[in-house]
């Protein structure tokens, strides 16, 4: 590699990355001490190592790869042992047909290339990466597989040959990498999906699915069986959906997984819902409430009685909001009981009841039992039917604070939904203290977001408020290694808080439409989901495109 870089010196000087005297000094130090010339150039001439290697790659015609920006195939990682990666400073990245793409510090190392070909059985396509990048990512990907430990595995003692196959090191390691890489990538769900010719792995990151890798069809059964064993499922049953759970420790962090299978025409589809134990200990200040909205919501949850309804589609963060509220109001003087399906997170100091329909424990039956246990605060995972809604409303009227979720698009529609369920309007008007609608929008990556001035037509089409003639300066996504080139990292909540005022109570009794209720609520100061989103656009937290995606 030194010979290549030495011939490369004239190019560096010509490109003004280094002066000729500095280059001559680096050559002298290299020859005197034996220190690699590349290291001399980085340390003595102060050339960025990534810039140096990328320019070298450009000169010799081998692609340069920034591994932090690259999509690394976990299957490729699994075919080269860690000790081989460290010996030759290489990292497998992906497959290209029957060839293996490998990042190398020294692509001209013929011994390394021959050994990799013999070990893997693949032709090797070398690409160049920096030594630091390769060393960091060897540790990252291989240690993810090594540091993942099981806490709640209950495999049967007498298992089939397939089970034995799933216990073999390559399959175990591959599954561990898929899971741990998902957790490291902040995925909320890991999807393992059989396709016609292969097995697709996708992560849901910040609410959007991203394809991560594809595995050969012949390992499909082993991977799915391994996941089912981890979740305590019956691996012999492939025709019916199953549900299970497992708890793992990944890099010292406790992570629970809710696992569900679904038979499809190409095999069983598996979805792992990632439930990080630490993430639910959030408080309301962490969720993105604007000060006035939080003040309205606080007035409702600090009341000793009444129903608080949190609405929105699946995946909009309703449960997180309820848990954060319980964390805020929980103290040893209050008897707080929840009834959930399923109990996703265990909350310290709170009595949580798991619905079990097979045993006859439904939301309605569990709620009746809870009311006999002298609760102060009740949390109902979801109001799904008239019976549950009726009991919840009655509990709110008899001195209990009731928190629950409901599937509606906005806050005013929750009133209409309860009426449609058959709840008497006068009971709704008396029991409901506050309705909150919410969505989750992706947060712009702080590392790469850029300022821009959108055209007036784009602002007008989105309904973005413009004050005066001067157009606002906003932010838009770009994409970098920190955000997996999406331009977004993390999410921020959008909230619509509608307290029950006297006018809204009267409209409820009169069976007014959701549109009529919304008009009055806006007159009384309701900030709609879109309004809240526009405010967060102005703050540089998200983009116009993202608000239009999740709200409209």
N, C-alpha and C positions, 0 to 999 in steps of 0.2 A: 504493500500500500504506500510505503514511503517513496518508492521509485515513481509511482504514479503521481503523487503529490509534488515531488521535486520537478517533474516535467510540467507540472501545473503552475509553477511559480510565475512564469511570464504572464500567464493569463490573469493571475491575481493582481499583479502589478498593473497590467493594462486596464483591468476593471476598477482600479483605484481602491481595492480593498486593503492594500498594503503598499507601503513605499518600498522601493528597491533596497535602500540601506537596511530597513527592518527585515526584509526577506533574506538578505545576505547574513544578517545576525542570527536569524532563526536556523539557517542552514549550518552555520558554524556551531551553534549550540547542539544541534542534532548530531553532527559528526563527532563532536567532542564528548558528549555524554551518552549518546545512544538513545536519548529520549525521542520517541516518534516525532517526525516533523509536524504531523497534524496537531499534536499536543503543543509543540513549540509555537505554532502559528496562533493557536487559540489563547495560550497563556502569555506569550511575550508580545505578540502583535495585536492582541485584543480583537481577534476575529471571532464572531459568533460561530460556534461549532455547527449549528444547523445551516448557516449561510455557506460555510466552508464546504461541507459535505454536499450540499445541493449544487453548488457550482462545479464541484468535482464530478458529480453524477452527470451534469449537463455536458461536461467535456468528454467523458468516456462513453456516453450513450447508454448509461444504465439509469433507470428511474430512481429518483429520490423520494422517500416516503417519510412523512411525519406521522409516527405511529399513533400519537395522541389524536390525530384527525382521521386515522384509518379505521375501517370496520374490520375487526379481527374475528375470523371464523373459529369458534370454539372447537370444531372438528379438526381444524388444522393444528391448533395448539396441542390437541391430544395425541397426535401421531409422532411427535418428537419429545423424548424425555427431557426433563428439566436439566439434568446434568449435561446432556449433549448441547442444549441451548447455551448453557453457561460456558462450556468448554470452547465452543467456536464463536460465541457472541452472535447468535442467530435467533430469529423468532419467526416461526411460520405464521403467515397472515391469512392465506386463503388458498382455494383450489382453482385452477384454470384448466378445466377438462381433466386430463390424466396427469397434470403437472401441479407441483406445489410451489406457491409463491413464498419466498423466504426473504425476510429483511436481514441484511448482513452488514457488518462493519467493513469486512474485506471480501468483496465479491470475487476477487481474483484468487482466493484461497481454494486451490483445486482439491486439497485433502478434505476440507470441510464439505465441499460440494459432493465428492465421491462418497463420503461417509453418510451424508444425509440421504443420498439416493439409495444406498444399500439398506439403511435403517427403515426408510419409509416406503420404498418401492416406487417412488414417484420421480419423474424428471424434475429437476430443480430450476425455477426461474428466480434469479437473484435480483433483489432491489437493494438500494443503499439506504441506511439509516444511521443516525449518530449512535455512538457507543452508549452514551447516557440514556438515550431513549430506549434502546434495546434492553439494557440492564434493568431499568425501572419496570419495563413491561413484562420481562421474564418473571420477575418477582410478583408483579400484579396478577398475571393470569394463572401462573402455577400455584401461587400461594392461596388464591381463592379456592382452588380445589382442595388444597391441603388443610386449610383452616376451617372448613365447613364441618361441623360436628352435629350429630343427631341427638335430640333430647327425648323425643317421644316416638321412636320407631318400635312397632310391634309386629314384625314379620312372623308368619306361622312357622311352626317347627318343621312340618312336613310339606315342603314346597316342591314344585315341579322342576323339570330340567330348565324351563324358561327362567324360573326364579334363580337357579344356580348361575345361569348366564348373566343375569342382571347384577349379580354380586361380583362379576369379574372387574378387574381394575379399570380397563378402558371405558366401560359403560358407566361405572360409578363416577369416574373422574369427569367424563363428559357431562353427566347430569349435574354434578357439583358445579362445574364451570358455568353451565347454563343458568343455574339458580343464583349462584353468587355474583355472576356478571350482571344479572337482572337487578339484584339488590344494589350493587355498586352503581348501576345506571339510573337509580331512583325509579325503577319501574313499579307501577301499582299492580300490574297483572303480567303474568308470563303465559303466553299462549303456545301450546305444542299442538300443531295442526297437521294431521295426515293429508297429503295431497296425492294425486294419482301416481306420481313417479318419485316423490321424495317426502321428507318431513320438514315442514316449515316452522321456524321458531320466531315469534314476534313478541316484543315488549310494548306495553302501553306506558309511554313516558309523557308526563304532563297532559294526560288525557288523549293522546294521539298514538295509534299503533304504528310501530316501526319494525320492519323485517330486519332481523339480525343475522340469521344464517339459515341454511338448508342442510339437512342430514340425508345420507343415503337411505333408501327405502328399507334395506335389509336390517338396519338397526332400529327401525320404528318400534317393533314389538318389545324389544329389550328396554328401550328408553321409557316407553309408556308403562311397562310393568314395574320398572324401578320406581317411577313416581307413585304408582298405586301402592306398592309395598311401603314406601315412606309414609304415605297418608293413611295406612291401615285399611286399605280397600281389598276386596276380593279380586285377585288377578284372574281367576277363572271365569268371572262374569264379565262378558264383553258386550252383551246385548242390551243392558239396562244402564241408565245414568246412575252414577254413584257420587257420594259426597264424603269427604274426609278432611282431616287436619294433620299437620305436623308442625313441630317447633324445632328450629335450628339455631345454632349460634354461628354467626358469620363475622369474622374479625372482631370477636368479643361483643358483638351486638346480638341481643335476643330478637329473633324474627319469627313470627307465626305465619303459617300459610294455610289458607282455606283452599282446598283442592276439589275440583269438580270434573267429572268425565261426562262425555256425551258421545254416544255411538253415531258415526257418520258412515257414508258409503265407502270411504277409504280407510276406516279404522276409528279407534276411539280418540276423540279430541280431549285434551286436558288443559284446564285453565287453573293456574295457581294465583290466588289473590294474596298479595304481599301485605302483611299486617305488622308493621314495625311497632314493637311495644313502646318505644320511646316517643313515637310521633303523636300518640294520642294524648300525651300530657301537655298539650298546647293550652294556652289560655286565649280568651277572645281577642286580646290585643294583637295576637300573632296572625290572625286570620285575614286582615285587610279591611276591617270596618273603618269607614270614615267617622270622625268624632260625633257628628250629629246622629248618624245611624246607630252607633253604639249606645249613645245616650237614650235613644228611643227604646232599643232592645233591652237595655239594663233596667229601665223602668218597669218592663213587663216581667223579667225573671226575678226581680227582687220583691215582687208582690207575693203575698202569702197564698194566693189562690188564683185560679184562672187557667185557661188553656193557651199554650204557645204552640203554634203550628209552623213548622219549617217545611217549605215546599220547594220542588224542583225535580228535574229528571234524575234518573239513575246516574251516579257518578258525579253529582254536583256538590258533594261535600256536606250533605245534610247531617249524616251521622257524626262527622267531625265537629260540626257546630254544636250539636246536642251534647257530645262528650265534653267539649270545651266549656259549655255552660254548666254542666254538672261539676266539672273541676272547680269552677269559680264559686259555686254556691254550696259545695260540699263542706260540711263540718260535722263534728261528732254529736252535736245537739239535734241533728235532723235525721229522720229515718227516710232514706232514699232507696227506692226499689225500681228496678227496670224489668221490662218484659220484652225480649228481643228474639229475632229469628234471622240469622244466628247471633249468638253473643260473640262479636268479633274481637273485642278488646276487654280485658279484665281490668276493672277500675278499683283501686284500693278503697276500702271503707264503704262500698256501695253493694247492695244486695242485687244480684243479677239473675234473672230467670230465663232459661232457655226454652223456647217453644218446642214441643214434641207432638206433632199432629198424630203420629202413629199411636202414641199412648193416650191421646185424647186431650193433651194440653195445648189448647188453641190460645190466640191472643185474648179472646173474650173470656174464656174460662180462667186463664192466668190472671187477667185483670180483676176478675171478681175475687179471686183468692187474695190478691195483693190488697184489695180494699179492706179485707178482714184482718190484715197485719198492721193496722194503724200507721200507714205511711204519711209523711209530710209532703214528699215530692215523688211523683210517678213519671217515669219515662217509658213511653210506648214506642217500640221500634218503628212501627208503621200502622196507620189506620187503613185497613184494607176493606172493611165491610161495615154494614149498618150496625151490627151488634157491638163491635168494638168501638165505633164512633159514639154510639149511645151511652155506653158505660163511661167512656172518657169524658164526654160532656157532663154527665151527671156527677162524676168525681170532681170536675172543676167547679161545679156549682155547690158542692158540699164541703168546700174549704181546703181542697188540695190544689197544689200547683202541678199541672199536667203538661209535659213536653212530648211532642210527637211529630212525625213526618207525614206528609201527604203528597201524592203525585199530582201537581198542577203546574201550569206554566208560569203563573205569576201569583202575587199575593191576593188580589181581589177574587180570582177564580176559586180560591179555597172555600170561600163562603158559599158560592154556587155549588161546589162539589159536595159539601156537607148536606146542602138542601136536597140535591139529587139523590143522596144516599137514603133520604127519608127522615132526616133529623128535623124536628120542628124549628122553624126560623126563630121563634122567640127564645128557645133554649140556646141556639147558636149565638144570638146577640148578647145574651146574658153571660155565657160561659167563656167565649173566646176573648182573650185579652190582647193578643197580638198575632199577626201573621207575617212571616218572613219568607220571601222567595230568594233564591240564590243560584248562582252559576260559578263555575271556576274558569278563569281565563289564564292562558299561559303568560308567564312573566317574561319580559324581554331580558335577554342575557346581558348583564351589566358590563361584561368584558368586550362585547362587539357591537352593541346597538349603536346606531348612528343617527345624528340629527338630519332632518330634511324639512322642506317646506312643501306640504302637499298642495296640489292644485285646487282651486276653489270648487271645481266641478266634483272632485272626489269628496270634499267635505260636505257639499250640499247633498250628494247622493246618500251619504251615510247619516245625515241629520245632525252632524257635528255642529255645535253652536259657534258662531263667529261673531265676535264683538268688534265693531269698527271695520275699517277697510283693510287693515294689515292682517295678512294670513299668519296663523300661529306656527311656531317651530315645534315639531313633534319628533318622535323617534320611530324607527322601523328596524326589523330584524336583519342581521347580516349573516351570521353563522361563523363559528370558530370551533377549535378543539374542545373548549370548555363546555360547549352546549351541543356537542355531537353534530355540529354544522346545521342546526335547526334555527338558530337565532333566538331560541327561548330556553329558559332554565328556571324551573319551578312554576308555581301557579299563585294567583292572587284571587281572592273571593270578590264577587260582585253581589251586592245586597240591596234588597227592596223591603223596607220595614213599614208595615201598615198597622198602627195601633187601632183598636176599636173605639172610635169616637161616638158621640151621641148621634150625629148624622148618619154614620155608617151603620150603627145599630138599627136606626129607623129604616134605612134602606134594606137591611137584612130581613127585618120583620115584614116589609112590603114585598119581599121576593124580587128585589131589583136585580137587573142583569149585572154581570161582572164589569161591563163597560161603564155603566152608571156609577157603580161603586168606585171604579178607578178614577173617574172624573172628579168625584168629591174628594177622594184621598189625595189627588194631586193638588187640588185647591187648598187642602189642609197641610201641604208640605211634603207629600210623598216624593221621594227621589226614586225614580224607576231604575230597573236594572241597567237600561241603556244610559241613563243619566249618570249612574255610579261608574259605569264603564268609561264614559267620556271624561269624567273627572280623573280617573286613573291613567287615561291616555295623556292628559295634560301634565300629570306628575311624572311621566316617562316610564311608567310601570309596564305598560302593554301597548299594543298597536291597534289602529282602526280596524285592520283586517281581522284581528283576533276577536275584537268585540262584536263585529258583524257575524263572525262564525258562531259564537256561543249564545248570542242574545236574539238575533233576528231569525 
